Amino acid sequence: MKKLLALFVLVAVAVAAQAQSLTGVNWFTDMSDDDADGGLMMLFEPEGACAVTLLLVQGNEEITMSFTYMVPGVYSVDGNELSVILLTDCAEITAEIDTEGMTDEQKEMVKLLQPVLDAQKEQLKAGLAENFDWDDERFTITELTDTRLVLTDSDGKEMVFTPVE
């Protein structure tokens, strides 16, 4: 009976440890404010690779623009300390205007805006590269469960993530 109980406890611990993993999960946190809706998603691969995607959506009733910033990186975990190095030189940024529901005339105006958006992409990419310079940042994994990841930066600011598909 003791062997069976010990085996049950070992299996339970293994299952719990497996559920509490950074890897194989898309971790999402909302980053909306008064000016834009947005979010940050992080994906950690078992081999040490990671990807960070920032989505910003701005607009009004007439026009909606979205910017997506995706940057690959590498990470390591030492105890409850997470280090992330993002390869901002390899980052990709896309900018789109939602034309659904627009008239043909409005869609033509959007085509004229595309060069302006393309110029903004490069400015935004440069600014985001500075914001995502995490080379010297060490995050503390404050909480890690199968439904929640809480990272605390060196300034004490918490980011609360939930898994998404």
MARMIZA-644394 format. One record per residue (C-alpha): residue number from 1; residue in three letters; x, y, z. Coordinates in pm, 1 decimal. Each point is the difference from the previous one (the first is absolute). Example, Ala and Ser with C-alpha at 12.3 -4.5 7.8 and 13.67 -1.06 7.14 Angstrom:
% residues 2
+-----+------+----------+----------+----------+
! pos ! code !       c1 !       c2 !       c3 !
+-----+------+----------+----------+----------+
!   1 !  ALA !   1230.0 !   -450.0 !    780.0 !
!   2 !  SER !    137.0 !    344.0 !    -66.0 !
+-----+------+----------+----------+----------+
***
This chain:
% residues 165
+-----+------+----------+----------+----------+
! pos ! code !       c1 !       c2 !       c3 !
+-----+------+----------+----------+----------+
!   1 !  MET !      0.0 !      0.0 !      0.0 !
!   2 !  LYS !    285.7 !    237.8 !     83.1 !
!   3 !  LYS !    158.2 !    -63.7 !   -341.9 !
!   4 !  LEU !   -328.2 !     74.6 !   -172.5 !
!   5 !  LEU !    -42.2 !    321.3 !    200.1 !
!   6 !  ALA !    360.4 !    103.7 !    -73.5 !
!   7 !  LEU !    -52.4 !    -68.0 !   -372.9 !
!   8 !  PHE !   -320.2 !    205.8 !      5.2 !
!   9 !  VAL !    180.7 !    292.4 !    166.4 !
!  10 !  LEU !    285.3 !    -16.9 !   -255.6 !
!  11 !  VAL !   -246.0 !      1.2 !   -290.1 !
!  12 !  ALA !   -190.5 !    292.3 !    152.1 !
!  13 !  VAL !    321.8 !    199.5 !     45.1 !
!  14 !  ALA !    109.1 !    -77.4 !   -358.1 !
!  15 !  VAL !   -336.2 !    108.5 !   -141.9 !
!  16 !  ALA !      2.4 !    320.8 !    206.4 !
!  17 !  ALA !    354.3 !     82.0 !   -108.4 !
!  18 !  GLN !    -91.6 !    -61.9 !   -361.9 !
!  19 !  ALA !   -300.3 !    234.0 !     21.7 !
!  20 !  GLN !    217.6 !    275.0 !    144.6 !
!  21 !  SER !    229.1 !     60.0 !   -294.2 !
!  22 !  LEU !     89.7 !    306.2 !   -200.3 !
!  23 !  THR !     39.0 !   -203.8 !   -317.8 !
!  24 !  GLY !   -261.0 !   -102.1 !   -251.8 !
!  25 !  VAL !   -241.4 !    275.0 !    102.9 !
!  26 !  ASN !    -82.1 !    335.7 !   -159.0 !
!  27 !  TRP !      2.7 !    234.8 !    300.2 !
!  28 !  PHE !   -207.4 !    318.1 !    -52.0 !
!  29 !  THR !    -35.8 !    323.0 !    197.5 !
!  30 !  ASP !   -230.6 !    290.0 !    -82.6 !
!  31 !  MET !    175.0 !    330.6 !    -65.2 !
!  32 !  SER !   -296.2 !    219.1 !    -92.9 !
!  33 !  ASP !    -13.9 !    364.4 !    102.2 !
!  34 !  ASP !   -199.0 !    310.5 !    -90.7 !
!  35 !  ASP !    173.5 !     40.9 !   -337.5 !
!  36 !  ALA !     13.4 !   -357.8 !   -127.7 !
!  37 !  ASP !   -102.0 !   -355.7 !     59.4 !
!  38 !  GLY !    281.6 !   -245.1 !     13.7 !
!  39 !  GLY !    165.7 !   -295.3 !    149.9 !
!  40 !  LEU !    329.2 !   -177.1 !     44.8 !
!  41 !  MET !     41.8 !   -369.7 !    -71.1 !
!  42 !  MET !    303.6 !   -207.6 !     92.3 !
!  43 !  LEU !     82.7 !   -350.6 !   -115.5 !
!  44 !  PHE !    282.2 !   -203.6 !    155.9 !
!  45 !  GLU !    139.1 !   -306.0 !   -176.5 !
!  46 !  PRO !    163.8 !   -281.9 !    197.5 !
!  47 !  GLU !    332.3 !     50.5 !   -182.9 !
!  48 !  GLY !     40.4 !    356.8 !    133.6 !
!  49 !  ALA !   -146.9 !    193.6 !   -292.1 !
!  50 !  CYS !   -283.0 !    245.3 !     55.9 !
!  51 !  ALA !   -212.6 !    247.3 !   -189.7 !
!  52 !  VAL !   -169.3 !    317.4 !    116.6 !
!  53 !  THR !   -288.3 !    151.3 !   -194.8 !
!  54 !  LEU !   -148.9 !    340.1 !     72.9 !
!  55 !  LEU !   -331.4 !     94.0 !   -161.7 !
!  56 !  LEU !   -128.9 !    358.4 !      2.9 !
!  57 !  VAL !   -335.0 !     99.3 !   -148.4 !
!  58 !  GLN !    -97.9 !    365.4 !    -35.8 !
!  59 !  GLY !   -298.9 !    149.7 !   -164.9 !
!  60 !  ASN !   -341.0 !    148.5 !      5.0 !
!  61 !  GLU !   -335.1 !    -77.3 !   -161.2 !
!  62 !  GLU !    134.2 !     77.5 !   -346.7 !
!  63 !  ILE !    348.1 !   -151.6 !     -8.9 !
!  64 !  THR !    191.6 !   -258.5 !    201.2 !
!  65 !  MET !    374.7 !    -55.0 !    -24.7 !
!  66 !  SER !    189.7 !   -290.3 !    150.9 !
!  67 !  PHE !    372.1 !    -37.9 !     57.9 !
!  68 !  THR !    159.8 !   -334.9 !     79.3 !
!  69 !  TYR !    356.5 !    -17.2 !    129.9 !
!  70 !  MET !    152.2 !   -349.3 !     12.3 !
!  71 !  VAL !    349.5 !    -56.5 !    130.1 !
!  72 !  PRO !    182.3 !   -330.0 !     54.9 !
!  73 !  GLY !    231.6 !    -58.1 !    291.1 !
!  74 !  VAL !    158.7 !   -240.7 !    242.2 !
!  75 !  TYR !    -72.3 !    -53.9 !    366.3 !
!  76 !  SER !    130.5 !   -182.7 !    302.0 !
!  77 !  VAL !   -149.2 !    -84.1 !    336.5 !
!  78 !  ASP !    207.4 !    -29.1 !    316.5 !
!  79 !  GLY !   -221.1 !    -86.5 !    295.5 !
!  80 !  ASN !   -276.9 !    260.8 !    -15.4 !
!  81 !  GLU !    207.4 !    247.6 !   -203.4 !
!  82 !  LEU !    -78.5 !     42.9 !   -370.0 !
!  83 !  SER !    247.4 !    165.1 !   -236.9 !
!  84 !  VAL !   -114.3 !     94.2 !   -350.2 !
!  85 !  ILE !    219.6 !    131.8 !   -279.7 !
!  86 !  LEU !   -199.7 !    124.1 !   -295.3 !
!  87 !  LEU !    155.3 !     16.9 !   -345.0 !
!  88 !  THR !   -148.2 !    336.6 !    -97.9 !
!  89 !  ASP !    210.4 !     10.8 !   -319.1 !
!  90 !  CYS !   -208.9 !   -296.5 !   -121.0 !
!  91 !  ALA !   -333.0 !    155.5 !    100.8 !
!  92 !  GLU !   -283.6 !     29.5 !   -247.2 !
!  93 !  ILE !   -270.3 !    260.6 !      8.2 !
!  94 !  THR !   -319.6 !     10.4 !   -199.1 !
!  95 !  ALA !   -251.3 !    280.9 !    -31.6 !
!  96 !  GLU !   -348.1 !    -46.5 !   -138.1 !
!  97 !  ILE !   -315.3 !    201.1 !    -43.4 !
!  98 !  ASP !   -324.9 !   -188.9 !     29.8 !
!  99 !  THR !   -194.2 !     67.8 !   -319.3 !
! 100 !  GLU !   -297.6 !   -219.3 !     84.1 !
! 101 !  GLY !   -320.6 !    193.5 !    -47.3 !
! 102 !  MET !    170.1 !    285.2 !   -187.3 !
! 103 !  THR !   -120.9 !    142.2 !   -325.7 !
! 104 !  ASP !    221.3 !    -22.4 !   -309.0 !
! 105 !  GLU !     82.9 !    368.7 !     39.5 !
! 106 !  GLN !    111.6 !    -54.7 !    360.2 !
! 107 !  LYS !    210.6 !   -298.1 !   -104.9 !
! 108 !  GLU !    175.8 !    220.2 !   -257.6 !
! 109 !  MET !     76.1 !    252.8 !    273.7 !
! 110 !  VAL !    147.0 !   -282.3 !    209.1 !
! 111 !  LYS !    236.1 !    -84.4 !   -285.9 !
! 112 !  LEU !    126.3 !    358.6 !     16.0 !
! 113 !  LEU !     62.2 !    -39.3 !    374.1 !
! 114 !  GLN !    213.4 !   -312.9 !    -41.2 !
! 115 !  PRO !    330.7 !    188.5 !    -58.3 !
! 116 !  VAL !    -67.0 !    198.9 !    319.3 !
! 117 !  LEU !    -59.4 !   -323.9 !    188.7 !
! 118 !  ASP !    317.2 !   -151.0 !   -142.7 !
! 119 !  ALA !    199.6 !    300.5 !    125.7 !
! 120 !  GLN !   -162.7 !    -31.9 !    342.3 !
! 121 !  LYS !     91.2 !   -369.7 !     10.1 !
! 122 !  GLU !    372.0 !     76.4 !     -2.6 !
! 123 !  GLN !    -34.9 !    269.6 !    266.4 !
! 124 !  LEU !   -212.8 !   -230.8 !    212.6 !
! 125 !  LYS !    245.4 !   -286.1 !    -48.2 !
! 126 !  ALA !    289.6 !    215.3 !    123.5 !
! 127 !  GLY !   -197.1 !    114.9 !    303.7 !
! 128 !  LEU !   -113.6 !   -350.0 !     85.9 !
! 129 !  ALA !    355.4 !   -132.8 !    -31.2 !
! 130 !  GLU !     94.7 !    237.6 !    282.3 !
! 131 !  ASN !   -300.6 !   -101.4 !    211.9 !
! 132 !  PHE !     73.5 !   -369.6 !    -46.6 !
! 133 !  ASP !    370.9 !     18.2 !     80.0 !
! 134 !  TRP !    -27.6 !   -259.3 !    276.0 !
! 135 !  ASP !    365.9 !   -110.1 !    -13.7 !
! 136 !  ASP !     72.2 !    125.5 !    352.5 !
! 137 !  GLU !   -349.0 !    -67.7 !    137.3 !
! 138 !  ARG !    -61.7 !   -295.4 !    230.3 !
! 139 !  PHE !   -364.6 !    -86.4 !     51.2 !
! 140 !  THR !   -111.5 !   -183.0 !    310.2 !
! 141 !  ILE !   -252.6 !   -273.9 !    -63.1 !
! 142 !  THR !   -231.9 !     96.3 !    283.7 !
! 143 !  GLU !   -268.4 !   -253.4 !    -92.1 !
! 144 !  LEU !    -19.3 !   -281.3 !   -252.8 !
! 145 !  THR !   -303.7 !   -224.6 !    -24.5 !
! 146 !  ASP !   -177.4 !   -157.8 !   -294.0 !
! 147 !  THR !   -234.6 !    302.7 !    -12.3 !
! 148 !  ARG !    222.8 !    293.2 !     99.6 !
! 149 !  LEU !    353.2 !    133.2 !    -37.1 !
! 150 !  VAL !    108.4 !    304.6 !    200.3 !
! 151 !  LEU !    333.4 !    163.3 !    -84.5 !
! 152 !  THR !    143.6 !    278.5 !    213.0 !
! 153 !  ASP !    265.8 !    228.8 !   -146.8 !
! 154 !  SER !    289.1 !    159.5 !    190.5 !
! 155 !  ASP !   -214.9 !    307.5 !     73.2 !
! 156 !  GLY !   -266.1 !   -215.1 !    168.6 !
! 157 !  LYS !   -252.6 !     33.3 !   -284.5 !
! 158 !  GLU !   -205.5 !   -314.0 !    -52.6 !
! 159 !  MET !   -121.3 !   -138.2 !   -331.2 !
! 160 !  VAL !   -279.7 !   -255.7 !     32.0 !
! 161 !  PHE !    -32.4 !   -245.9 !   -287.8 !
! 162 !  THR !   -263.0 !   -260.0 !    -78.7 !
! 163 !  PRO !     27.2 !   -283.5 !   -251.4 !
! 164 !  VAL !   -166.6 !     42.9 !   -341.0 !
! 165 !  GLU !    -21.3 !   -220.5 !   -304.8 !
+-----+------+----------+----------+----------+
***
